[in-house]
Amino acid sequence: MTNLTPASLELFTALANDAGNWNGTPMFEGGQKEKGNLADLKKKGLLKTQTEEGCTWVFFTEEGKAFGEANGIDMTYAYICKPRVAA
């Protein structure tokens, strides 16, 4: 199981809870401190991000979905990015 700091878990939970408001891909609006927690979540493989026109969008991975569900977080609305398969 992935171990997160309380702050990283709080950010993950907030993003998952906000996913339904953004068609499954919540926008990250954190400050410098939260950027460190976001980097931690990415490093642990729970989510990916994409920055477009100055906005950072969050995409949950299969690992992120499993982590959320294992921790009682509703992942119903989270968009789950699938790994790319080489052709």
N, C-alpha and C positions, 0 to 999 in steps of 0.2 A: 504494500500500500504506500502511496505517496505521502510523505510528511510535509506539511506546509506550516509556515509561521502563522500565528493568529491573523496578522495583517494580510498575508497572501490569501488565506482562507476567506477572510471577510471580503476581499476584492473579488475572488472567484464567485462567491455566493451572490454578491451584488450584481455582477455581470450576468450570471445565470438567471437571476430573478428579473433582470431588465430585458432579457432576450425577447420576450413576447411583445415588447413595445417597439422592437426594431426588426421585425420579420426574422427573428432568430439570430441576428448578428448585431449585438449591442455595440454602441459607440463608447470608446474609452475616453473619459473626460477627466482623468486624474492629474495630479500635480507631480512634481519630481519624486516625492516619496513613493507614490503609487506606481510610478514608472518602474521603480525597482521591483515592486511586487509583481507587476505585469511581466517583467523580464524573468522573474522566478517561475511564474506559471508557464511561460513559453519554454524555458529551459527544461522544465519537468515534463514537457510534452502534453500539457493539458489544453492548450489552445494555441492558435496562430493569429497573427494580425496582418492587416493590410491598411496602409495609409493612402488615402485618396483625397485630393483637394483639401489637405490640412486636417482631415478627420481620420482617426484610427478606429478601424472596425475589428471586432473580435469574432473569431470563428473557433468553435470548440472542436476538439479532436475526439476520436472514439475513446481514447484514454480519459479525456476530460469528462465525457458523458458518463463513463463507468465510475469515475471518481465521485462525481456529483451524486449519482444515484446511490452509491455506497455510503455516502454521508447524508442521505436524506434530503438532498437538494432536488427540487423539481426541475428536470431537464426537458420537459415536454416541448417547450418553445425554442430550445437552443438548436441552431443550425449546426449540424455535425459535418465537418469537412472530411471527405473520404481521401485516403492516401492515393496518390497517383500511381497508376500501374503502367509500366513501360510496355509499349506496343511491340 
